[in-house]
Amino acid sequence: EQQLNTHTTANHNNNNNNINAGARVSEFLSNIPRVLSPPPLVSSTQEWRKLQRHAAQTIKSTHLRELLQDPVRCDAMFAEHDGVYFDYSRQQVTLETMDLLFDLAEKQELTKRIQAMVNGEKINFTEDRAVLHTALRASKDKIGTVFVDDEDAIKEVHDVLDQIKQFTEAFRSGHITGYTGKRMRNIVSVGIGGSYLGPEFLHEVLKTEEEGISSSLGYSLRFLANVDPVDVERTCADLDPEETLIIIVSKTFTTAETMLNARTMRQWLWDFMGDD
C-alpha cells in the first residue's frame, strides 16, 4: 500500500510538472518577438483583392491614350517637392487606382514603416540590421537623432565625409602627391555594379555643371569595371603612373572582380615604378 501511495504521489507530481512545463512553453512562445513571426502576406488583404479586381475589370481594357485625354486625371497626377516635379500621368492608372493603392499603403502602415527606417530601427529582420540609406544623406543638424546599437549613425557618416573632404582638398592643392613626388592629375576608379555606376553617374552630372567644369580642369577621371585585360589596357593607355591615383570602390572589399582589378592596377604601378 505504501508503494502504491508513493507511486500515485509520484504520478501526481509528474502530471503537475507536465502541466507547469506546458504552461511555461506556451508563455515562452507567446513572448517571442513578433519580428520572428512573418506578417500576413500583403496579397491576403482585402485591399489587395480590390486592387486585383480593379486591374482586371478596368485597367486591363483601358489604353494609356484614353487616360491621357482626361484633363482632370492628368492635372491631379503630379507631385512637387524641393524643386523636383514628378509627373506620373503617363502611368496606366486612374484616379481610382491611386485611391486603391493609397488604401493598400495605409493598410500595410507604409508611412510608419518608412519612419522606422529613417529612425534607424532594425527593419531588416532577417539580418537584424538597420537600413541606413537615409542617414547617408542627412545633414549635420540631424546628428544625435538616429542611434543604432548606441552609436550615432549620422555622426559616423559626417566623420567620414569630413575625412573625405580633407583628403580631396589636400589632393587638389598638391599637398598629397604621388610616390615620386609628382602632383597627381589622373584618377582611376575601380569598382563594379553600384560601386561603378554611382560614381560614374555623379561624374556625368557634374562634368557639365559650371563649378564642376572649373574644378576638374587639368584632371582626368576614368573607370575600370570589367575584368578584361583589354579594358585595363584602354583605361591605362597614355596615363603616367607617377601622376595617377587608383581608387578602389567597394562596400565589403570582397567582390572578386573588384579585387582582381585592384591587384592588376597595383601590378601596373609596380611594373612602372618598382615594388619597393
Buried (B, 14 or more C-beta within 10 A) or exposed (E): EEEEEEEEEEEEEEEEEEEEEEEEEEEEEEEEEEEEEEEEEEEEBEBBEBBEEBBEEEBEEBEEEEBEEBEEBBEEBEEEEEEEEEEEBEEEBBEEBBEBBEBBBEEBEEEEEEEBBBBBBBBEEEEEEBBBEBBEEBEEEBBEBBBBEEEBBBBBBBEEEEEEEEEEEEBBEEEBBBEEEBBBBBBBBBBBBEBBEEBBEEBEEBEEEEEEEEEBEEEEBBBBBBBEEEBBEEBBEEBEBBBBBBBBBBEEEEBEBBBEBBEBBEEBBEEEEEEE
